[in-house]
């Protein structure tokens, strides 16, 4: 009779395959979380841009009510915003630059900036997400 040798497996720890599976699962969960966070961030930036444009529209209406005209350029509007008649709103004046992945622009409409008074204003927030442009995220407000 031969001696039967049994090798006792006294393994403590994880195998390489088990560790790789755990790492893959963690990677998948991290990717899902990143996509969800990125989408929520983009929605928040768009809501902020819409709020900024709504404030600008209201302030342009106030400017028109006090001066019976729209400003001929944004620097005039920014100066008025920062003044006491514009409500000392330096925060909005400073925000109307590239912020939150949006670049803002405002142009007078219905005027030639010389003889004809402006009849309106078009304010736009152009979406620039991750360095590219995203026309679907562009927002336009007209006074």
VOPAGU-2260 file (C-alpha; in pm, 1 decimal, decimal comma):
REM VOPAGU-2260
SITE   aa  ch    i         X         Y         Z
SITE  UNK   A    0       0,0       0,0       0,0
SITE  UNK   A    1     121,2     329,5     -96,9
SITE  UNK   A    2     120,5     628,2     118,6
SITE  UNK   A    3    -133,0     879,5       3,6
SITE  UNK   A    4     -20,8    1229,3      61,2
SITE  UNK   A    5    -275,7    1494,5      94,6
SITE  UNK   A    6    -162,9    1846,0      50,2
SITE  UNK   A    7    -354,3    2062,2     284,0
SITE  UNK   A    8    -455,6    2385,1     126,8
SITE  UNK   A    9    -423,8    2639,4     394,1
SITE  UNK   A   10    -478,1    2944,6     181,9
SITE  UNK   A   11    -521,1    3275,8     346,7
SITE  UNK   A   12    -594,3    3567,3     117,1
SITE  UNK   A   13    -730,7    3617,7    -230,8
SITE  UNK   A   14    -626,9    3478,6    -562,4
SITE  UNK   A   15    -511,4    3702,5    -841,2
SITE  UNK   A   16    -833,6    3640,4   -1036,4
SITE  UNK   A   17   -1047,3    3746,0    -740,8
SITE  UNK   A   18    -848,6    4066,9    -701,9
SITE  UNK   A   19    -877,1    4147,1   -1073,4
SITE  UNK   A   20   -1253,7    4095,9   -1065,0
SITE  UNK   A   21   -1287,2    4333,2    -767,2
SITE  UNK   A   22   -1071,3    4595,0    -942,9
SITE  UNK   A   23   -1283,4    4568,7   -1259,4
SITE  UNK   A   24   -1606,0    4607,8   -1060,1
SITE  UNK   A   25   -1467,9    4914,0    -880,0
SITE  UNK   A   26   -1362,6    5062,1   -1216,3
SITE  UNK   A   27   -1711,1    5013,3   -1361,9
SITE  UNK   A   28   -1873,8    5175,7   -1059,0
SITE  UNK   A   29   -1630,9    5468,8   -1075,6
SITE  UNK   A   30   -1708,1    5521,1   -1445,8
SITE  UNK   A   31   -2082,5    5522,6   -1377,5
SITE  UNK   A   32   -2037,9    5770,5   -1091,8
SITE  UNK   A   33   -1822,2    6000,6   -1307,8
SITE  UNK   A   34   -2080,0    6009,0   -1588,3
SITE  UNK   A   35   -2362,0    6083,5   -1342,7
SITE  UNK   A   36   -2158,9    6358,7   -1174,0
SITE  UNK   A   37   -2060,3    6512,4   -1507,5
SITE  UNK   A   38   -2423,1    6522,7   -1622,3
SITE  UNK   A   39   -2535,9    6684,3   -1298,0
SITE  UNK   A   40   -2257,6    6941,5   -1322,0
SITE  UNK   A   41   -2353,5    7032,9   -1678,7
SITE  UNK   A   42   -2719,3    7073,1   -1577,2
SITE  UNK   A   43   -2616,2    7299,3   -1288,9
SITE  UNK   A   44   -2399,0    7513,1   -1518,3
SITE  UNK   A   45   -2684,8    7546,6   -1768,6
SITE  UNK   A   46   -2927,1    7649,2   -1493,6
SITE  UNK   A   47   -2674,6    7906,1   -1369,7
SITE  UNK   A   48   -2635,8    8044,6   -1723,4
SITE  UNK   A   49   -3014,1    8070,0   -1761,0
SITE  UNK   A   50   -3035,4    8252,9   -1429,4
SITE  UNK   A   51   -2758,1    8492,7   -1532,8
SITE  UNK   A   52   -2932,0    8570,4   -1862,0
SITE  UNK   A   53   -3262,7    8627,2   -1682,5
SITE  UNK   A   54   -3087,8    8875,8   -1451,1
SITE  UNK   A   55   -2927,7    9047,4   -1751,2
SITE  UNK   A   56   -3265,6    9069,4   -1926,2
SITE  UNK   A   57   -3420,5    9229,1   -1617,0
SITE  UNK   A   58   -3132,2    9474,5   -1576,8
SITE  UNK   A   59   -3148,1    9566,6   -1947,2
SITE  UNK   A   60   -3517,7    9640,4   -1894,8
SITE  UNK   A   61   -3429,6    9864,4   -1600,1
SITE  UNK   A   62   -3161,6   10036,5   -1807,1
SITE  UNK   A   63   -3416,8   10098,5   -2082,3
SITE  UNK   A   64   -3672,1   10230,3   -1832,3
SITE  UNK   A   65   -3426,9   10481,6   -1686,0
SITE  UNK   A   66   -3251,4   10597,7   -2004,2
SITE  UNK   A   67   -3520,7   10525,4   -2266,8
SITE  UNK   A   68   -3261,4   10337,9   -2471,6
SITE  UNK   A   69   -3049,5   10024,3   -2457,2
SITE  UNK   A   70   -2672,2   10045,9   -2405,3
SITE  UNK   A   71   -2468,1   10053,5   -2724,1
SITE  UNK   A   72   -2209,8    9809,2   -2588,5
SITE  UNK   A   73   -2151,0    9582,5   -2291,2
SITE  UNK   A   74   -1887,6    9805,2   -2130,8
SITE  UNK   A   75   -2149,7   10081,4   -2096,2
SITE  UNK   A   76   -2388,7    9826,7   -1947,5
SITE  UNK   A   77   -2122,5    9691,7   -1707,4
SITE  UNK   A   78   -2041,4   10046,1   -1590,7
SITE  UNK   A   79   -2412,2   10113,9   -1534,2
SITE  UNK   A   80   -2452,2    9783,8   -1342,6
SITE  UNK   A   81   -2168,1    9875,7   -1108,5
SITE  UNK   A   82   -2311,5   10225,0   -1047,2
SITE  UNK   A   83   -2572,7   10312,4    -786,2
SITE  UNK   A   84   -2842,4   10349,7   -1053,7
SITE  UNK   A   85   -2771,0    9993,3   -1168,8
SITE  UNK   A   86   -2797,1    9863,8    -815,2
SITE  UNK   A   87   -2421,8    9838,3    -748,6
SITE  UNK   A   88   -2439,4    9494,0    -907,0
SITE  UNK   A   89   -2069,9    9429,4    -963,5
SITE  UNK   A   90   -2127,0    9055,1    -920,9
SITE  UNK   A   91   -2345,7    9033,4   -1231,2
SITE  UNK   A   92   -2112,6    9261,2   -1425,8
SITE  UNK   A   93   -1817,3    9036,9   -1343,1
SITE  UNK   A   94   -2015,1    8719,7   -1410,3
SITE  UNK   A   95   -2107,9    8827,0   -1761,4
SITE  UNK   A   96   -1777,8    8691,0   -1881,7
SITE  UNK   A   97   -1686,0    8327,7   -1940,6
SITE  UNK   A   98   -1813,5    8136,5   -1639,9
SITE  UNK   A   99   -1935,9    7783,5   -1575,3
SITE  UNK   A  100   -1848,5    7654,3   -1921,4
SITE  UNK   A  101   -2051,7    7930,7   -2087,7
SITE  UNK   A  102   -1926,3    8238,6   -2266,3
SITE  UNK   A  103   -2170,1    8527,6   -2255,3
SITE  UNK   A  104   -2236,9    8790,0   -2519,5
SITE  UNK   A  105   -2494,6    9064,6   -2559,1
SITE  UNK   A  106   -2561,1    9269,6   -2869,0
SITE  UNK   A  107   -2805,9    9554,1   -2924,6
SITE  UNK   A  108   -3070,3    9505,2   -3192,2
SITE  UNK   A  109   -3275,0    9738,9   -3406,5
SITE  UNK   A  110   -3021,1   10021,5   -3400,8
SITE  UNK   A  111   -2707,6   10145,8   -3568,7
SITE  UNK   A  112   -2548,2   10268,3   -3243,6
SITE  UNK   A  113   -2532,2   10621,9   -3388,1
SITE  UNK   A  114   -2859,0   10780,6   -3503,0
SITE  UNK   A  115   -3117,5   10512,1   -3434,2
SITE  UNK   A  116   -3196,9   10418,7   -3075,0
SITE  UNK   A  117   -3173,5   10050,9   -2994,3
SITE  UNK   A  118   -3507,8    9875,5   -2967,2
SITE  UNK   A  119   -3385,5    9558,0   -2802,9
SITE  UNK   A  120   -3100,8    9341,2   -2693,1
SITE  UNK   A  121   -3001,7    8981,5   -2759,4
SITE  UNK   A  122   -2807,8    8812,0   -2479,5
SITE  UNK   A  123   -2653,8    8472,3   -2547,7
SITE  UNK   A  124   -2476,0    8213,6   -2338,0
SITE  UNK   A  125   -2278,1    7982,3   -2565,2
SITE  UNK   A  126   -2208,7    7643,0   -2414,5
SITE  UNK   A  127   -1846,0    7535,8   -2413,1
SITE  UNK   A  128   -1815,7    7202,5   -2241,6
SITE  UNK   A  129   -1473,5    7038,5   -2209,6
SITE  UNK   A  130   -1317,2    7297,4   -2438,6
SITE  UNK   A  131   -1552,4    7237,2   -2732,8
SITE  UNK   A  132   -1873,2    7407,6   -2828,3
SITE  UNK   A  133   -2208,8    7254,9   -2760,6
SITE  UNK   A  134   -2478,8    7439,3   -2962,1
SITE  UNK   A  135   -2750,1    7233,3   -2796,7
SITE  UNK   A  136   -2659,9    7406,4   -2470,7
SITE  UNK   A  137   -2668,7    7760,5   -2614,2
SITE  UNK   A  138   -2921,9    7990,8   -2451,0
SITE  UNK   A  139   -3058,5    8309,1   -2608,1
SITE  UNK   A  140   -3265,6    8577,7   -2439,1
SITE  UNK   A  141   -3418,4    8867,5   -2630,5
SITE  UNK   A  142   -3542,2    9196,3   -2481,7
